[in-house]
């Protein structure tokens, strides 16, 4: 059966089934095919039933992509452009939608699965689906060339540090350094761009934490999956349709401080929670960590300053808190070939004006470990 015929048949059956509500079964599909004067062979019935089932269960035509081995992201740019990422950059997928209405129907249904509203009055939504997949959508015409859907697939089990070494994200020397950072309970931030592997690296580091320690995770959307026996995860919640019930990351950081964390972890610092995190790391919570978006480790102080200023913390106070709270910044880069790697380890240092600048302690270039001007400062913090 050709793709064109399949679409026509599916639409005809869908229209007839919609007029007579009931369970979606092969028997009802066969009856609808007969009423429409279509062929009713077993193969046709099963094909139409599967197409309709995918429309109402899971992620529709995107479901096979989400279940494919190694897929981390599935992106839809309107009806004719679907991409997936297997960890080596974006590649086109052999999936198409009939029109933007089909993409819109899927986006609306997935938003509802995550308890979110998605319509012309609220044309974008961000949520986590029941299976843990991170969902985001923007309806057309706000998005061009049509409704855009972004799906981030969670890994059932986090990567170990040894596995990151095997795939080239971290060198052998880098792995030894990271193990020391964790065992010495240094406070660290992992920075990088979108999709650079920040969450993956942080989860692998948390898996190295002693089993006797209690890890409390705070995330906007639950993505961290450390292999550790004592993890408590807190997840933020946006407002409901009535605009009530919002729980922010900043709220959860305050709650986490009352839960006796040995390691306080903020999955992604992107707002006012930076103030609470810096305050916590300055009041005896050693070994805390988090991720932050930045183009390089050198840019992290400016990023923290901007977030802190928006939350009401002055520039001088932000730099003072940052210098006292954070011991190390790890920068992840994504190469033009799509590979992710640990590129730099840097340490903060206050200049005579009281502002923080970052000193590169180690650069990883082509598998080589190159000491930088901050190497001695890092060594001192490890010995301390």
Buried (B, 14 or more C-beta within 10 A) or exposed (E): EEEEEBBEBBEBBBEBBEEEEEEBEBEBBBBBBEEBEBEBEEEBBEBBBEBBBBBEEBBBBBBBBBEEEEBBBBBBBBBBBBBBBBBEBEEEBEBEBBEBEBBBBBBBBBBEBBBBBBEEEEBBBBBBBEEBBBBBBBBBEEBEEBBBBBBBBBBEEBBBBEBBBEEEBBBEEBBEBBEEBBEBBBBBBBBBBEBBBBBBBBBBBBBBBEEEBBBBBBBBBBBBBBBBEBBEBBBBBBEEEEEEEEBBBBBBBBEBBEEEBBBBBBBBBBBBBBBBBBBBBBEEBEBBBBBBBBBBBBBBBBBBBEBBEEBEBEEEBBBBBBBBBBBBBBBBBBEEEBBBBBBBBBBBBBEEEEBBBBBBBBBBEEEEBEEBEBBEBBEEBBEE
